[in-house]
Amino acid sequence: MASNDELACVYAALILMDDDVSITVEKINTILKAANVTVEPYWPGLFAKAATGLDLKSIVTNIGAGVGSGGGGGGAAAADAPAEKKEEKVEEEEAEESDEDMGFSLFG
């Protein structure tokens, strides 16, 4: 679970990102001071360093891109489904055959 210090810095970084302002230690500290929030001194530096070179706006706006959603419109997951069903049937048949080989069957 995230600490309050960490969350405060996340929110400050998101505010800066939303306003198209570069995320720096000084600007994070300014937002935290305006919000009357105190954090351990190392948190703003960690977040400013982590945000350097990242396009956070595209990360936030494309958060669901590329993630499978279980709703079925086809795609690669649907194409793989028949192969998975065939594999399951083969495994079940092999299990039945191995029971018969021992001279007994659980279902017959």
C-alpha positions, 0 to 999 in steps of 0.5 A: 500500500502506498504511503501518504507521502508517496500519494501526495507526490503522485498527485503533485506530479499528475497536476504538473503533467496535466498543466504541461509543466515540467516535473521538478523537485521545486515544482513538486515541493511548491504544490505540496506546500500550497496543499499544506502537505509535508512529506519526507524530503527524498520523495519529491526528488525520487518522483522528479527523477523518475518522471525525467524522460517519460511521456507521462501524458501518453502513458496516462491516456493510453493506460488501457492500450494493449491490455486484453479486456476479456470482452470478445471482439476476436483478436489473437485471444479468440484465435487461440481458443480452439487450439486450447480446447483441442489440447484439453480434449487430448489431455482428457482422453489420455487420462481416460486411457491411462485409467483403462490401462490399469484395469478400472475406470472411474466412470464406466 
